[in-house]
Amino acid sequence: MEQQLVGAIDGDNVAFALTRGNERARIEEVRRFPTSAFPTFTDALQSYTKGLGLRPDGVGFCLAVAGVSRGDVITLPNCRWFVSVSGLKAFLRTDPLIINDFAATAWAVPSADVTQLVRIGAVPAKPARAGGTYLIVGTGSGLGMAILSVREDGRIIVIESEGGHASFAPQNGEEEAMLTALRRRFGHVSFERMLSRPGLENIYAILAEQSGRPVAESPASNRIIASAASCTDPLAARAAKLFAAILGNFVGNAVLTCGAWDGVFLVEPMLGEMLPILNTGGFRSQFASKGRMSRALERVPTAWLSNDTATLAGAAAALQAR
């Protein structure tokens, strides 16, 4: 089969790989670069193809972007680049396939097995199966989600979403105070304002201010997570616990909205770092705390999916299915 290209932009980084279109496409020659290393996306793509001695003319290409994948000019909320679809078409001399990065991850989920899953809560983790509908959620530079439906005949249907930008809905007085503080700063307060790396830093800074010891600059999210896990900073522990509860609320809402009764797959390294907190914090309780629907949600499995190349692998699967 012909060699094809896949790429992914998550805001801070861009990754590329080669793939061949077989039954379960494997990715090869994976390279990752900071987006700051190149003035434009096309410069990064040219650097990759030249480095491999690859002529891109006529090569199939799928790009997963952290943003809305519609239109000719695609802007990226957490990156200074934009992507010109017509410009890519002229460079590649073929129509590129542009999809959302979480949609790409959803395309990779059916190939995952149980060894890649870490259960969150009491319900055993299960791989995606035919006839199931699933939710994929992850946090990093932003909050992303996608819906996966695996038909009885094995056909895969992925629905892109920007649900992370839905309006935050507080569930108690502490979260209401958080909403008030964030509204003064941002106006509209989406779930992403708290459920992301910058979001966790927002939570920490607001809790510090409310406790009477404001910080000039919140610690980086990885430091907050590490301090919470080691119990060396009570404020970090509070911030991480609140993050877990709000994430549970968001994911439970999304399951109800999308009908993803067969399971939730959490992805992205940040949530992998937070697994102990998600398992002991309020994630599952807030996930299922939906009144008359609580019992149904208690039966929905939630798991973290460990796969460093899921976005690229999913882009390859989407390109093959095109």
Buried (B, 14 or more C-beta within 10 A) or exposed (E): EEBBBBBBBBBBBBBBBBBBBEEEBEBEBBBEBEBEEBEBBBEBBBBBBEEBEBEBEEBBBBBBBBBBBEEEEBEBBBBEBBBBBEBBBEBBEBEBBBBBBBBBBBBBBBBBEEEBBBBBBEBEBBBBEEEBBBBBBBBBBBBBBBBBBBEEEEEBEBBBBBBBBBEBEBBEEBBEBBBEBBEEEEEEBBBBBBBBBBBBBBBBBBBBEBEEEEEEEBBBBEBBBBBBBEEEBEBBBBBBBBBBBBBBBBBBBBBBEBEBBBBBBBBBEBBBBBBEBBBEBBBBBBBBBBEEEEEEBBEBBBBBBBBEBBBBBBBBBBBBBE
